[in-house]
């Protein structure tokens, strides 16, 4: 499955309700599983961004729907990127002429 990396920043609503954050992560895991995706990792960050998610989804449309649903909840603003594993990278580079 394709891998995605999500950097996010808390909104005012998100930081005001930060104590509910752990339960929101558990709800996200269920939401991802329901559409055949998997939330692999969650990190709280220090710096420009507040959190980092790494997830797998069956395709871009599924990933986009998940990110739209997260954004619609109003707790974070996200920046999502497709990502390649080391093995995928090596295969891509190996195919260069």
Residue frames as a rotation matrix with the C-alpha (Angstrom) as fourth column:
UNK 1
0.580 0.815 0.000 0.00
0.815 -0.580 0.000 0.00
0.000 0.000 -1.000 0.00
UNK 2
0.059 -0.526 0.848 1.18
0.372 -0.777 -0.508 3.55
0.926 0.345 0.150 -0.63
UNK 3
-0.094 -0.216 -0.972 2.64
0.993 -0.088 -0.076 5.38
-0.069 -0.972 0.223 2.36
UNK 4
0.358 0.261 0.896 1.78
0.347 -0.929 0.131 8.94
0.867 0.264 -0.423 3.36
UNK 5
-0.538 -0.531 -0.654 3.38
0.837 -0.245 -0.490 11.37
0.100 -0.811 0.576 5.80
UNK 6
0.409 0.753 0.515 1.26
0.548 -0.654 0.521 14.08
0.729 0.069 -0.681 7.41
UNK 7
-0.797 -0.552 -0.245 2.64
0.560 -0.521 -0.644 17.11
0.228 -0.651 0.725 9.21
UNK 8
0.223 0.943 0.249 0.07
0.660 -0.333 0.673 19.06
0.717 0.014 -0.697 11.20
UNK 9
-0.898 -0.330 0.290 -0.39
0.043 -0.723 -0.690 22.10
0.438 -0.607 0.663 13.38
UNK 10
-0.442 0.757 -0.482 -3.01
0.870 0.231 -0.436 22.43
-0.219 -0.612 -0.760 16.08
UNK 11
-0.197 0.508 0.838 -5.80
0.305 -0.781 0.545 24.94
0.932 0.363 -0.001 15.53
UNK 12
-0.591 0.083 0.803 -7.16
-0.684 -0.579 -0.444 26.99
0.428 -0.811 0.399 18.44
UNK 13
0.522 0.850 0.071 -9.89
-0.798 0.457 0.393 24.37
0.301 -0.262 0.917 18.81
UNK 14
0.534 -0.358 -0.766 -7.34
0.100 0.926 -0.364 21.55
0.840 0.118 0.530 18.80
UNK 15
-0.584 -0.812 -0.006 -5.10
0.138 -0.092 -0.986 23.06
0.800 -0.577 0.166 21.45
UNK 16
-0.342 0.547 0.764 -8.09
-0.878 -0.475 -0.054 24.07
0.334 -0.689 0.643 23.61
UNK 17
0.729 0.663 0.171 -9.21
-0.684 0.703 0.193 20.41
0.008 -0.258 0.966 23.57
UNK 18
-0.078 -0.895 -0.440 -5.71
-0.811 0.314 -0.495 18.90
0.581 0.318 -0.750 23.78
UNK 19
-0.508 -0.108 0.854 -6.64
-0.746 0.551 -0.374 16.59
-0.430 -0.828 -0.360 26.68
UNK 20
0.554 0.762 0.336 -8.93
-0.400 0.597 -0.695 14.73
-0.730 0.250 0.636 24.25
UNK 21
0.148 -0.596 -0.789 -5.98
-0.989 -0.112 -0.101 14.16
-0.028 0.795 -0.606 21.90
UNK 22
-0.800 -0.503 0.326 -5.20
-0.509 0.858 0.075 10.57
-0.318 -0.106 -0.942 22.95
UNK 23
-0.169 0.812 0.559 -8.81
0.187 0.583 -0.790 9.50
-0.968 -0.029 -0.250 22.40
UNK 24
0.602 0.329 -0.727 -8.81
-0.585 -0.437 -0.683 11.27
-0.543 0.837 -0.071 19.01
UNK 25
-0.403 -0.809 -0.427 -5.79
-0.912 0.319 0.257 9.18
-0.072 0.494 -0.867 17.98
UNK 26
-0.762 0.174 0.623 -7.62
-0.009 0.960 -0.280 5.98
-0.647 -0.219 -0.730 18.91
UNK 27
0.343 0.937 -0.062 -10.67
0.011 -0.070 -0.997 7.15
-0.939 0.342 -0.034 16.94
UNK 28
0.261 -0.345 -0.902 -8.39
-0.918 -0.378 -0.121 7.87
-0.299 0.859 -0.415 13.95
UNK 29
-0.786 -0.590 0.186 -7.00
-0.528 0.796 0.295 4.34
-0.322 0.133 -0.937 14.05
UNK 30
-0.330 0.767 0.551 -10.54
0.332 0.641 -0.693 2.94
-0.884 -0.046 -0.466 13.85
UNK 31
0.565 0.535 -0.628 -11.47
-0.317 -0.562 -0.764 5.38
-0.761 0.631 -0.148 11.07
UNK 32
-0.190 -0.732 -0.654 -8.40
-0.959 -0.006 0.285 4.35
-0.212 0.681 -0.701 9.06
UNK 33
-0.855 -0.140 0.500 -9.09
-0.137 0.990 0.042 0.63
-0.501 -0.033 -0.865 9.55
UNK 34
0.035 0.987 0.160 -12.70
0.107 0.155 -0.982 1.10
-0.994 0.052 -0.100 8.42
UNK 35
0.784 0.228 -0.577 -11.51
-0.490 -0.342 -0.802 2.16
-0.380 0.912 -0.156 4.94
UNK 36
0.900 -0.419 0.125 -8.67
0.433 0.816 -0.384 -0.35
0.059 0.399 0.915 4.64
UNK 37
0.370 -0.792 0.486 -5.92
-0.245 -0.587 -0.771 2.07
0.896 0.167 -0.411 5.71
UNK 38
0.541 -0.258 -0.800 -3.49
0.780 0.508 0.365 1.80
0.313 -0.822 0.476 8.62
UNK 39
0.779 -0.347 0.523 -2.18
-0.469 -0.876 0.118 4.51
0.417 -0.336 -0.844 10.93
UNK 40
0.444 -0.695 -0.566 1.37
0.429 0.719 -0.547 3.24
0.787 0.000 0.618 11.41
UNK 41
-0.388 -0.678 -0.625 2.92
0.908 -0.163 -0.387 5.93
0.160 -0.717 0.678 13.62
UNK 42
0.753 0.501 0.426 2.03
0.361 -0.857 0.368 9.09
0.550 -0.123 -0.826 15.51
UNK 43
-0.312 -0.856 -0.412 4.60
0.919 -0.162 -0.359 11.55
0.240 -0.491 0.837 16.88
UNK 44
0.880 0.345 -0.327 4.21
0.429 -0.871 0.238 14.74
-0.203 -0.350 -0.915 18.89
UNK 45
0.160 -0.846 0.509 6.75
0.834 -0.160 -0.529 17.20
0.529 0.509 0.679 17.53
UNK 46
0.399 -0.161 -0.903 8.62
0.536 -0.757 0.373 20.17
-0.744 -0.633 -0.215 18.92
UNK 47
-0.751 -0.659 -0.023 9.15
0.377 -0.458 0.805 22.95
-0.541 0.596 0.592 16.41
UNK 48
-0.872 0.342 -0.351 7.29
-0.488 -0.676 0.553 24.29
-0.048 0.653 0.756 13.40
UNK 49
-0.167 0.817 -0.553 4.81
-0.407 0.454 0.793 21.39
0.898 0.357 0.257 13.32
UNK 50
-0.032 0.270 0.962 2.91
-0.999 -0.007 -0.031 19.84
-0.001 -0.963 0.270 16.21
UNK 51
0.305 0.181 0.935 2.35
-0.339 0.938 -0.071 16.27
-0.890 -0.295 0.347 15.03
UNK 52
-0.498 -0.424 -0.756 3.53
-0.867 0.245 0.434 13.75
0.001 0.872 -0.490 12.46
UNK 53
0.435 0.619 0.654 1.42
-0.463 0.777 -0.427 10.85
-0.772 -0.116 0.625 11.18
UNK 54
-0.711 -0.502 -0.492 2.65
-0.694 0.387 0.607 8.03
-0.114 0.773 -0.624 9.00
UNK 55
0.062 0.808 0.586 -0.06
-0.400 0.558 -0.727 5.95
-0.915 -0.190 0.357 7.39
UNK 56
-0.967 -0.218 0.135 -0.76
0.012 0.486 0.874 3.53
-0.256 0.846 -0.467 4.57
UNK 57
-0.001 0.986 -0.166 -3.85
-0.492 -0.146 -0.859 3.72
-0.871 0.081 0.485 2.39
UNK 58
0.180 0.121 0.976 -5.03
0.547 0.812 -0.202 1.60
-0.817 0.571 0.080 -0.53
UNK 59
-0.075 -0.161 0.984 -4.94
0.961 -0.274 0.028 4.58
0.265 0.948 0.176 -2.91
UNK 60
-0.910 -0.364 0.199 -4.80
0.329 -0.926 -0.186 8.39
0.252 -0.104 0.962 -3.20
UNK 61
-0.221 0.904 0.366 -8.59
-0.197 -0.409 0.891 8.80
0.955 0.124 0.269 -3.10
UNK 62
0.520 0.369 -0.770 -8.79
0.605 0.477 0.637 6.97
0.603 -0.797 0.025 0.22
UNK 63
-0.398 -0.756 -0.520 -5.90
0.917 -0.313 -0.248 9.03
0.024 -0.576 0.817 1.60
UNK 64
-0.828 0.116 0.549 -7.56
0.052 -0.959 0.280 12.26
0.558 0.260 0.788 0.44
UNK 65
0.220 0.975 -0.019 -10.89
0.027 0.013 1.000 11.32
0.975 -0.220 -0.023 2.05
UNK 66
0.325 -0.170 -0.930 -9.14
0.903 0.347 0.252 10.58
0.280 -0.922 0.267 5.33
UNK 67
-0.718 -0.676 -0.166 -7.30
0.696 -0.694 -0.186 13.91
0.011 -0.249 0.968 5.28
UNK 68
-0.545 0.613 0.572 -10.47
-0.107 -0.727 0.678 15.81
0.832 0.308 0.461 4.42
UNK 69
0.486 0.741 -0.464 -12.27
0.353 0.319 0.879 14.15
0.799 -0.591 -0.107 7.33
UNK 70
-0.058 -0.597 -0.800 -9.42
0.998 -0.026 -0.054 15.03
0.012 -0.801 0.598 9.69
UNK 71
-0.898 -0.312 0.309 -9.43
0.349 -0.934 0.071 18.64
0.267 0.172 0.948 8.48
UNK 72
-0.188 0.930 0.316 -13.22
-0.003 -0.322 0.947 18.88
0.982 0.177 0.064 8.79
UNK 73
0.309 0.269 -0.912 -12.99
0.848 0.357 0.392 18.02
0.431 -0.895 -0.118 12.49
UNK 74
0.713 0.061 0.699 -11.20
0.043 -0.998 0.043 21.36
0.700 0.000 -0.714 12.95
UNK 75
0.927 -0.348 -0.143 -8.48
0.178 0.070 0.982 20.31
-0.331 -0.935 0.127 15.39
UNK 76
-0.070 -0.998 0.006 -5.50
0.316 -0.016 0.949 20.47
-0.946 0.068 0.316 13.02
UNK 77
0.724 0.044 -0.689 -4.32
-0.622 -0.391 -0.678 21.88
-0.299 0.919 -0.256 9.71
UNK 78
0.480 -0.496 0.723 -2.47
0.225 0.867 0.445 19.24
-0.848 -0.051 0.528 7.70
UNK 79
0.248 -0.493 -0.834 0.21
-0.954 -0.276 -0.121 18.99
-0.171 0.825 -0.538 5.04
UNK 80
0.608 0.117 0.786 0.23
-0.143 0.989 -0.036 15.54
-0.781 -0.090 0.618 3.40
UNK 81
0.004 -0.678 -0.735 2.96
-0.990 -0.107 0.093 13.99
-0.142 0.727 -0.672 1.27
UNK 82
0.952 0.135 -0.273 3.30
-0.202 0.950 -0.236 10.67
0.228 0.280 0.932 -0.50
UNK 83
0.230 -0.901 0.367 6.35
-0.903 -0.056 0.427 8.76
-0.364 -0.429 -0.827 0.67
UNK 84
0.607 -0.144 -0.782 8.47
-0.406 0.789 -0.461 5.87
0.683 0.597 0.421 -0.59
UNK 85
0.912 -0.319 0.256 10.13
-0.072 0.492 0.868 3.25
-0.403 -0.810 0.426 1.58
UNK 86
0.004 -0.989 -0.149 13.84
-0.659 -0.115 0.743 2.52
-0.752 0.095 -0.652 1.25
UNK 87
-0.403 -0.115 0.908 13.06
0.376 0.884 0.279 -0.59
-0.835 0.454 -0.312 -0.82
UNK 88
0.627 0.695 0.353 10.76
0.648 -0.213 -0.731 1.39
-0.433 0.687 -0.584 -3.12
UNK 89
0.701 -0.458 -0.546 13.42
-0.471 -0.873 0.128 4.09
-0.536 0.168 -0.828 -3.47
UNK 90
-0.329 -0.899 0.289 16.07
-0.360 0.403 0.841 1.55
-0.873 0.173 -0.456 -4.43
UNK 91
-0.107 0.382 0.918 13.74
0.735 0.652 -0.186 0.02
-0.669 0.655 -0.351 -7.04
UNK 92
0.879 0.455 -0.145 12.97
0.278 -0.735 -0.619 3.45
-0.388 0.504 -0.772 -8.50
UNK 93
0.412 -0.815 -0.408 16.64
-0.696 -0.570 0.437 4.43
-0.588 0.104 -0.802 -8.68
UNK 94
-0.367 -0.560 0.743 17.59
-0.020 0.803 0.595 1.01
-0.930 0.204 -0.307 -10.05
UNK 95
0.255 0.589 0.767 15.23
0.787 0.334 -0.519 1.58
-0.561 0.736 -0.379 -12.97
UNK 96
0.642 -0.074 -0.763 16.90
-0.276 -0.951 -0.140 4.81
-0.716 0.300 -0.631 -14.07
UNK 97
0.779 -0.385 0.495 18.75
0.627 0.494 -0.603 4.74
-0.012 0.780 0.626 -17.36
